[in-house]
Amino acid sequence: MGLFCSQDAVQHLAYLPPDTALVPPAGALCRELAAQLQAYAEDPSHVFDLPLTAAGTPYQQRVWALLRLIPPGRTRTYGDAAAELHSAARAVGQACGANPFAPIVPCHRIVARGGLGGFAHSTAESGYLLGVKRWLIQHESRLALAHGTTLLATLDSPRESSATFGRPCGGAHG
């Protein structure tokens, strides 16, 4: 995962291809970000506490605020989110795809009515990005199972993922 930080705030995170060379995080904030991503990888209920750079349009910020209200281990559909925001499902999907702070702002918790949907503007079933979304949802589903609940949406069949996040924070950049 590519980590991009100023001295004061997280600027963005990027899901890098699985074969990206690993670079240790540089700077105190990127090291803290890496530590919190590792904590999330170990415990999906981890609550991120990091300063984020102001980003996005007012509409995107509304969508991202809604994403942060979805508890770990739960999902909502693009359509449900759109109805709450008095918007359109496609607009919600575009805002999710533009999210520079995943998984801190958990856009993976928005899924299509009949399946996974997209992730980071990708819908390629064989691509690593949907593998990342699948991994994040499965990782958090342990919480739902532990509390006796189920995910709100049906997901595609689980597959082994070679997603970069499978090695949390490995490809960090400062």
TIGULO-505156 format. One line per 2 residues: number of its first residue (from 1); for each residue y, x, z of C-alpha. Coordinates in nm, 2 decimals, padded with zeros to 4 digits. Layout:
BEGIN
NUM> Y/X/Z ~ ...;
//
This chain:
BEGIN
1> 00.00/00.00/00.00 ~ 00.34/00.13/-00.09;
3> 00.59/00.12/00.20 ~ 00.96/00.15/00.12;
5> 01.20/00.17/00.41 ~ 01.56/00.28/00.48;
7> 01.64/00.42/00.82 ~ 01.73/00.07/00.94;
9> 01.50/-00.18/00.76 ~ 01.19/-00.24/00.56;
11> 01.30/-00.26/00.19 ~ 00.98/-00.38/00.04;
13> 00.60/-00.34/00.04 ~ 00.40/-00.30/-00.28;
15> 00.03/-00.35/-00.34 ~ -00.07/-00.04/-00.53;
17> -00.37/00.00/-00.76 ~ -00.68/00.10/-00.56;
19> -00.69/00.45/-00.72 ~ -00.34/00.54/-00.60;
21> -00.32/00.87/-00.42 ~ -00.26/00.84/-00.04;
23> 00.06/00.97/00.10 ~ 00.15/00.96/00.47;
25> 00.45/00.74/00.57 ~ 00.77/00.93/00.60;
27> 01.04/00.83/00.85 ~ 01.01/00.66/01.18;
29> 01.04/00.30/01.05 ~ 00.78/00.35/00.78;
31> 00.54/00.50/01.05 ~ 00.61/00.19/01.26;
33> 00.54/-00.03/00.96 ~ 00.22/00.15/00.90;
35> 00.11/00.11/01.26 ~ 00.19/-00.26/01.25;
37> -00.01/-00.30/00.93 ~ -00.30/-00.12/01.09;
39> -00.27/-00.35/01.39 ~ -00.28/-00.65/01.16;
41> -00.58/-00.51/00.98 ~ -00.76/-00.49/01.32;
43> -00.63/-00.82/01.45 ~ -00.51/-01.09/01.21;
45> -00.31/-01.26/01.48 ~ -00.08/-00.95/01.51;
47> 00.28/-01.06/01.50 ~ 00.50/-00.83/01.30;
49> 00.83/-00.72/01.46 ~ 01.02/-00.52/01.20;
51> 01.37/-00.54/01.06 ~ 01.36/-00.66/00.70;
53> 01.63/-00.59/00.44 ~ 01.81/-00.91/00.33;
55> 01.66/-01.01/00.00 ~ 01.61/-01.30/-00.23;
57> 01.80/-01.60/-00.34 ~ 01.88/-01.88/-00.10;
59> 01.59/-02.08/-00.24 ~ 01.35/-01.79/-00.21;
61> 01.46/-01.74/00.15 ~ 01.38/-02.10/00.23;
63> 01.03/-02.06/00.09 ~ 00.98/-01.74/00.28;
65> 01.10/-01.90/00.60 ~ 00.84/-02.18/00.54;
67> 00.57/-01.91/00.48 ~ 00.63/-01.76/00.82;
69> 00.57/-02.10/00.98 ~ 00.21/-02.11/00.85;
71> -00.02/-01.98/01.12 ~ -00.27/-01.70/01.05;
73> -00.60/-01.85/00.94 ~ -00.44/-02.15/00.78;
75> -00.32/-02.22/00.43 ~ -00.10/-02.48/00.26;
77> -00.09/-02.57/-00.11 ~ 00.20/-02.49/-00.34;
79> 00.24/-02.87/-00.38 ~ 00.26/-02.93/00.00;
81> 00.52/-02.66/00.04 ~ 00.71/-02.80/-00.26;
83> 00.71/-03.15/-00.11 ~ 00.85/-03.02/00.22;
85> 01.12/-02.82/00.04 ~ 01.20/-03.10/-00.20;
87> 01.12/-02.87/-00.49 ~ 00.84/-02.80/-00.75;
89> 00.51/-02.63/-00.69 ~ 00.59/-02.38/-00.97;
91> 00.92/-02.28/-00.81 ~ 00.73/-02.22/-00.48;
93> 00.48/-02.00/-00.67 ~ 00.76/-01.80/-00.83;
95> 00.93/-01.75/-00.49 ~ 00.60/-01.64/-00.34;
97> 00.55/-01.39/-00.63 ~ 00.90/-01.25/-00.57;
99> 00.83/-01.19/-00.20 ~ 00.90/-00.82/-00.12;
101> 00.75/-00.83/00.23 ~ 00.39/-00.94/00.19;
103> 00.19/-00.96/00.42 ~ 00.47/-00.96/00.68;
105> 00.60/-01.27/00.50 ~ 00.26/-01.42/00.43;
107> 00.27/-01.56/00.08 ~ -00.11/-01.53/00.07;
109> -00.12/-01.84/00.29 ~ -00.01/-02.06/-00.01;
111> -00.29/-02.16/-00.24 ~ -00.35/-02.38/-00.53;
113> -00.49/-02.73/-00.47 ~ -00.82/-02.64/-00.64;
115> -00.85/-02.27/-00.55 ~ -00.68/-01.95/-00.48;
117> -00.37/-01.97/-00.71 ~ -00.19/-01.65/-00.79;
119> -00.06/-01.35/-00.60 ~ 00.22/-01.11/-00.68;
121> 00.27/-01.28/-01.01 ~ -00.09/-01.22/-01.10;
123> -00.36/-01.47/-01.18 ~ -00.61/-01.23/-01.33;
125> -00.94/-01.31/-01.16 ~ -01.07/-00.96/-01.23;
127> -00.75/-00.79/-01.11 ~ -00.71/-00.62/-00.77;
129> -00.41/-00.84/-00.67 ~ -00.62/-01.16/-00.63;
131> -00.87/-00.94/-00.45 ~ -00.60/-00.86/-00.20;
133> -00.51/-01.23/-00.15 ~ -00.88/-01.31/-00.11;
135> -00.92/-01.03/00.15 ~ -00.61/-01.14/00.34;
137> -00.72/-01.50/00.36 ~ -01.08/-01.41/00.46;
139> -00.95/-01.16/00.71 ~ -00.73/-01.44/00.87;
141> -01.01/-01.70/00.84 ~ -01.18/-01.52/01.14;
143> -00.91/-01.67/01.36 ~ -00.96/-02.02/01.23;
145> -01.34/-01.99/01.28 ~ -01.28/-01.85/01.63;
147> -01.07/-02.16/01.71 ~ -01.31/-02.41/01.55;
149> -01.09/-02.50/01.26 ~ -01.13/-02.45/00.89;
151> -00.89/-02.34/00.61 ~ -00.70/-02.62/00.46;
153> -00.78/-02.53/00.11 ~ -01.11/-02.45/-00.07;
155> -01.12/-02.09/-00.19 ~ -01.30/-01.92/-00.47;
157> -01.63/-01.76/-00.38 ~ -01.58/-01.45/-00.17;
159> -01.61/-01.12/-00.36 ~ -01.60/-00.76/-00.25;
161> -01.25/-00.63/-00.29 ~ -01.14/-00.28/-00.37;
163> -00.78/-00.37/-00.28 ~ -00.56/-00.10/-00.16;
165> -00.50/-00.30/00.16 ~ -00.86/-00.25/00.24;
167> -00.75/00.09/00.35 ~ -00.45/-00.03/00.55;
169> -00.13/00.16/00.49 ~ -00.31/00.44/00.31;
171> -00.08/00.48/00.02 ~ 00.24/00.48/00.22;
173> 00.57/00.60/00.08 ~ 00.89/00.66/00.29;
//
